Amino acid sequence: MEKIRDFLMKTPQYEDITQFIDSKRHAKSVYETTMEAGLLLALMTHHRTSKPQILVASNLYQAQLMYDKLSVTSLAPHVVFFPQDEFIAGEMLVASKELMLERIHAIQTMLDDAQVVIITNLPGLLKPQLPPNRWKTAKISLNTEIEIFRDYLNEQLIDLGYNREYTVEKSGDFSIRGGIVDIFPGGEPHPYRFDFFGDQIDTIKTFDVESQRSIEVVESVDIHPMSDFFFTIADIQKIKTMIKLKMSELTFSESAMKQIQTDMQCLENRQELERLNRYLSLMVDETWTIMDYLNDPDIMFFDYRRILSQYEILIQDQQSWEAHVGDYNKIGFVFFKQLEDISGHRLTYLEYLHASPIRDEAHIMLHSEAPMKYNGDLSLFIQDMKFLPKEQTT
């Protein structure tokens, strides 16, 4: 992609593109373009501004394609994937732990990298998140030089979404047996065993789950959250207080009361957190999204007409859910920020297959065609090369 950029720098159109990038307008449109051309524009913008970017795809599959393409460019060190389950998937199905860990990694990168490039889908852009200051303190750093009470460590691990088991078997498990503490952090290939002498960590080793044999001695390890919705006992108490206030003001049916009681039990046991993050709005005083994690980001919508269609589906899904659950929704859940309320950022709308911009603002036509894919078939490539003029082949 960098070679294409270098080629464009030698063409008359390059000046038009750079003027478009440098425009101070807060809303701009690119039409009659493709994903590849849009990613090239994102790369050029990043090289000129060094500002953080959020690239929004119309669905999760397209977001994955965009991430794969940018991961082999010079932007690779800054590119992270923030995949969010769709509303219905988060409500009715078991959420993907892999997507959860990917989001956690992305959030940690957002807080550390001032030039981060985030690839996400529409729900990922709009879904409420914990305040950034919570993430900055959501880490347990353990090494062989510190002292820590095991009961305190137990509480910290539970607050970060870990499950206490007799023995660890999978990511997110931990166990405490006398002076031995085993923790299987999210995103790690093996669990860690901490051998305590009194309240001090004596040794730290990775080990094999099946054989229980040690693999490697390490000096330190950082334990990060297992969920992007983590909380303390005090947070649960605040949620309960807010619910009592709602119940004093509104009337709830017996089924809604039963559902709320079940939710509270699940929260206390740290179960079904992907479903129950709807209670986030009762736990924090201010709603955040990933847009608020970054300092003055550029936001680019890829295939904006399709994104608008997906937004309508998102709204319809929520309305259907609200009709199904009845007065349970009186709690006042906030599922996503309204697309119409996004402001204060530089927004670029990319249009595929349309000969005019959807919005009336600064715009540019970036005509391109999707690249030919041979999928490893060398004979097709050779056949196409035969039709090129000799001066275009090397």
N, C-alpha and C positions, 0 to 999 in steps of 0.2 A: 504493500500500500504506500510505503514511503517513496518507492520509485515512481509511482503514479503522481504523487504530490510533486516530486522533483521535476517530472515532465511538465506538469501544469504550470510550474513557475516560469517556464520558458514560453508560455503562450499568452496571447493578448487577453484571454479570459481571466487570467490570474488576478489582474488588478481589480476586475469586477468582484471576484470572490473575496479578496482581502478587504475591499471596501464594505462588502456585506458583513463580513466578520467583525470589522471594526465599528460598525454602525452602533450608535448609542441608543437606538430604539429598543424598547423593552419587549417588543413583539415583532417577530420576523417570520416570513414564510418562504419555503423552498418548494417548488412544484415541478412536476414532470421529472421525477427523480427515482432512485432506487435505494435499497438498503445500503449497498456498497458505496454509492456516491455520498449518502448521508454519513456513513462512518468515516469516509475520507474527509468530509467537511468537519466532523467532530475532531478528528485528528489534527487538522490544520488549525482549528480554533484553539485547541488545547496548546499547541506549539506556540501560538501567537499570544495567548493570554495567561497560560499557566494556572488558570482558575479551575476549581472543581466542576465536574459535569455530572448530570443525571440524564442518561439516555433511556427513554421510555418506549417500550415495544408494545404492540397491540395485544400480545398474549405471551404466555410463558415460553412456548416453543420458539417464537421469533426472538425473544430475549436471549435464549440459550444460543441461537445462531449468531446473534450480534456479539455476545461474549466470546464465543469461539473465534470469531474473525478478528476481534481486537486483541485477543490474547497472543497473537503472533506478530504484533506490530511493536513499535517503539513505546507504545502506551502500556504494554503488558505489566510493568512493575506497579502501575497505578490502577489497573482495571480490576474491579471486583463485581461479583454477581450477587444480586439481591432478589432472589426468587420468592414471590409470595403466593401461597395457595389462594385460589379464588374463593369468594364468599361462601358459596354452597359447599365447596370441598372442606373448608374449615368448620362448617356447621354439621355436616352429615357423615363425613368420612374420616378415617384416621389420617391425621396430617403427617406429612413426610418429615422424618427426623433429619434426613439428609438436607432438605431445603432449610430446615431450622438452623442447622449447624452452618450452612452457607451464609445465612443472614447474620448470624452472630459474628462470623469472621468478617463480613462486610462492614458491620457497625463498628467493630474494633478498628478496622482500617480507616473508616471515615474520621474517627476521632484522632488518628495519628498522622494521616497523610493529607496535607493541604491541597494536593493536586489530584485527589482521587477521582476516578471515573467510574460511576455506578451504572450498571446495566440492570434494569428492572422492568416489571410489567406494571400496568395501571394500579392494581391493588397494592403493590409494593410502594408505589409513590404516595398513595392516599391513606394508607392504614395508619392509625395512631400508634405512636411508639412511646416507650419510657423516656423521661427526660435524659439528656446526655450526661448530666452529672451522676446519675445512677450507674451508668455504664463505666464511668471513669473510676468508680470505687468498687465495681463488681468483679473483683479478682482476689484470689487467695494466693499469695506468694509464699511458698514453703521452701526452706533450705536447711542444711545441716547445722546452721549456726543460730537458729531461733528456738525459743521456747514457746509452746502453745498448749493450752489445756485442751484435752481431747473432747470434753463436753462442749467447749466453745467452738472447736472445729466442726463438730457434729451439727451445731446450729447454723454455722455459716454455710456448710455444704447443702443443708436442706433449703436454706433461703435462696441458694443459687439453682435450685431445681434438681438436686441429686436425690436418689432414693437409697435409703439404708437397707442393706440386705445382709444375710449371714455370710455369703461369699459373693464376690463380684463376678459377673458373667458377661455383662454388656456395658456399652458406653452409658454413663449416667449413674452407674451403681457405685456404692461405697460400703465398706464394712469396717467395724471397730471391734477387735477381739483382743482384750488386754492391752498390751503395748504395741500391737500391730494394727496399722491402719492401711487399708487398701482403697485406692480411688481410681476409677476408670474415667478420665476426663473426656469430654466431647472432642471429636476430631483426632484423637490419638489412636495409634494402632495397638497399643498395649497399655494395661493398667500399671499403676505405680504402687509400690509397697513401701510404707514408711515405718521404720523400726524405731520406737521411742525408748529412750533411757530416762525414766521419770517423765518430765514434761518437755524434754529436749529431743529433737529428731536426731537420731544417731546415724542412720543410713537411709538412703533412698535408692530403690532399684526398680527397674521395669521387670515384669515377669510374664510368663505365658499362662493364659487362663486355664488351658487344659492340663498341662503338666505341673503347673505352679512353680516351675523352675525359674530362677533369676536369669535375666537377659543382659542387663547393663546397669552399672552403677552410675548415678547422676548426682550432681551437687545441689540442683534446685529445680523446681517446677512451678509453673503458674497454672492455677485452676480457674477456668472461666465458666460462666453460666451455661447451663444445659438448655435454657429456654430464653426467648426474647421477652418473656413475661415472667419476671421473678419479683419476689416481694418478701417482706418480713412479717412477723406476727403482728406488729403494730399496723402494718398496711391492711391486713385482714380485718383488724379491729376498726379501722377507719371505714372500710367498705361496709361493715355491719352497721356502723353508726349512720352512714348515709342511707342505707336501706331502711333503718328504723324511721328516719326522718321522712322518707318517701311514703312509708306505710302510715305515718301519722297524718299525711296530707291527702293520700289517695286510697281508694278501695281496691283490693286485689282479690281475685277469685281463689278458691281453695287449691285449684291445680297450679296456679301461679305461685302461691305460697309454698307449695310442696316442691316446685322446681327450684325456687330460690334457696330453700333449705338444703336441697341436694347439691346445689352449686357451692354453698358455703362449706359443706363437708368435703367436696372435691378440692376446693381451694386450700383447706387446712391440710389435706393429704397430698397436695401438689399433684393432683390428677387432672387430666383433660385440660391442660393449660392453654392449648391452642384454641379450644372452644371458649374457655372462660376469660380470655384476655378482653372480652367485651366489658368486663368490670373495671378496666383500666381507667375509664373516665370518672369512676367514683373514688379512685385511689389517688389520683394526682389532680392538682389544681389547674394545670395548663396542658392542653393537647399539643403534642409534638408529632412531626413526621420527619422522614429522612431529609426533607428539604431544609428543616431547621437545624440539622446537625452540621451543615456546611456553611462556610463563609462565602456568601454571594455567589452561589452556583449558577452555571448555565444549564438550562433544562431544554432538552430536545425531544419532541414527540415524533416518533417514526410511524408513518402511515396514519396521519391524524384522523382522517375520516373513519377508519376502522377503530381507532381508539375511542372516538365518540360513540360508535356502535357498541363497543364493549362497556362503555360507561352506562349506557342505557340498560344493558343487560344486568349490570351490577345493581342499578337502582331497582329494576324489576325483581331481581332475586331477593333483595332486602324487603321490598313491599310484600312479596309472597310469604316470606318468613314471618313478617309482622302479622299478617292476616292469619297465619297458622298458629302462632303462639298466644294470640289474644293479649290480655292485659299484663302478661309477664313482661312485655316490652315497656310498660309504664316506668320501669326502673330508669329508663333514659339512657340506653346504651348508645354509644357512638361508634359506628363501624368503620367509617371512612370520612375523610375530609372531602367537601364538595369540590369537584373539578372547577366549578365557576369561581371558587373563592381563592384560587391560586393567584397571588399577586406579589409584587415586590421582587420578582426575579426576571432575568432575561430569558424569554421563551422563544423557541424556534419550532415552527410547525412544518414537518416534512410531508409532502403529498406524493403518493405513488400514482402513476397512470392518469393524472389529471392535468389538463393543460392550463389551468388557472388556479391561483391560490384561493383557499377557502375563506381567508380573512383579509380584511382591507388594511394592510400595513406594508412596511418595507418588505420587498420580495425579490426573489431571483429565480430564474429557471436554471436548473442544474440537470440538463438532459443527459441521460446515460442509459445503457442497456445492461441487463444482468450478464455477468460473465458466463461463458460456456463452460459446462462441467463435463469432464470426460470420465470421471470416476475410475481412473486407472486404465482406461482402454486406450492404449497407445495407437492402435490402428485408426480410431476415429480422429485422433489428433493429427496424424500424418495425412489423412484424407483431407482435412480442412486446410492444412498447410499448402496443399497442392493448388488450391484456388487463390492463394494470395499472390499478388505481383512480386516478382523477384526482389524489387527494392525494399519490400516490407519484410523479407525473411533474412535471417542470419544463420 
